[in-house]
Amino acid sequence: MRSNQDPALLQAFAAEIKARRTASGVSQEGLAYASGVNRTFVAKLELGQTSPSLTTIFRLAEGLEIGPDEMIQSTMRRYKKELRARAKAE
């Protein structure tokens, strides 16, 4: 099976989740509990090792007390910066 994951997008989402969680003063365990997901899953998301489902994005946004639209827009800003940085490195 061919992977269609975008590493830059996964990294942008990982950075966004971690930044928002840290700014809120919430542990991975606290975010996991508030979101109804496993703590190890939150850790893997923050490391960019796994891709979240749409349901997970909504749950994480709720756990962070933000709208899913805000999460997606912030991730897109990070993603565009990541792409620019990768283009400069090439």
C-alpha positions as CSV (number, residue, x, y, z in Angstrom):
1,M,0.0,0.0,0.0
2,R,1.4,3.4,-1.0
3,S,1.5,6.1,1.7
4,N,-0.1,9.4,0.7
5,Q,0.9,11.2,3.9
6,D,2.4,14.7,3.5
7,P,5.3,14.9,6.0
8,A,5.2,18.8,6.0
9,L,1.5,18.8,6.8
10,L,1.9,16.2,9.6
11,Q,4.7,18.3,11.1
12,A,2.6,21.4,10.9
13,F,-0.3,19.7,12.7
14,A,2.1,18.3,15.2
15,A,3.5,21.7,16.0
16,E,0.1,23.3,16.2
17,I,-1.2,20.7,18.7
18,K,1.8,20.9,20.9
19,A,2.0,24.7,20.8
20,R,-1.7,25.1,21.7
21,R,-1.5,22.4,24.4
22,T,1.6,23.9,26.0
23,A,0.1,27.5,25.8
24,S,-3.0,26.2,27.6
25,G,-0.8,24.6,30.3
26,V,-2.3,21.2,29.7
27,S,-0.4,17.9,29.8
28,Q,-0.7,15.3,27.0
29,E,-2.7,13.2,29.5
30,G,-5.0,16.2,30.2
31,L,-5.6,16.8,26.5
32,A,-6.1,13.2,25.9
33,Y,-8.7,13.0,28.6
34,A,-10.5,16.2,27.5
35,S,-10.5,14.9,23.9
36,G,-11.5,11.3,24.6
37,V,-8.4,9.9,23.0
38,N,-5.4,7.9,24.3
39,R,-2.4,9.8,25.7
40,T,0.1,7.8,23.5
41,F,-2.0,8.8,20.5
42,V,-1.6,12.5,21.5
43,A,2.2,11.9,21.8
44,K,2.3,10.3,18.3
45,L,0.4,13.2,16.9
46,E,2.7,15.7,18.4
47,L,5.7,13.8,17.0
48,G,4.1,13.8,13.5
49,Q,4.1,10.0,13.5
50,T,0.4,9.5,12.8
51,S,-2.3,11.3,11.0
52,P,-5.6,12.3,12.7
53,S,-9.0,11.5,11.5
54,L,-11.6,14.2,11.0
55,T,-13.3,13.0,14.2
56,T,-10.0,13.2,16.1
57,I,-9.4,16.8,14.8
58,F,-12.8,17.8,16.2
59,R,-12.2,16.1,19.5
60,L,-8.8,17.7,19.9
61,A,-10.2,21.1,19.1
62,E,-12.9,20.6,21.7
63,G,-10.3,19.4,24.2
64,L,-8.3,22.6,23.5
65,E,-11.5,24.7,23.7
66,I,-11.1,26.1,20.2
67,G,-13.1,25.6,17.0
68,P,-12.0,23.0,14.5
69,D,-11.9,25.8,11.9
70,E,-9.3,27.7,14.0
71,M,-7.2,24.5,14.4
72,I,-7.3,23.9,10.6
73,Q,-6.5,27.6,9.7
74,S,-3.6,27.7,12.2
75,T,-2.3,24.4,10.8
76,M,-2.4,25.7,7.3
77,R,-0.4,28.8,8.2
78,R,2.3,26.5,9.8
79,Y,2.1,24.2,6.7
80,K,2.8,27.0,4.3
81,K,5.7,28.2,6.4
82,E,7.0,24.6,6.5
83,L,6.8,24.3,2.7
84,R,8.6,27.6,2.2
85,A,11.4,26.5,4.6
86,R,11.7,23.2,2.8
87,A,11.9,25.0,-0.6
88,K,14.7,27.3,0.7
89,A,16.6,24.3,2.0
90,E,16.6,22.6,-1.5
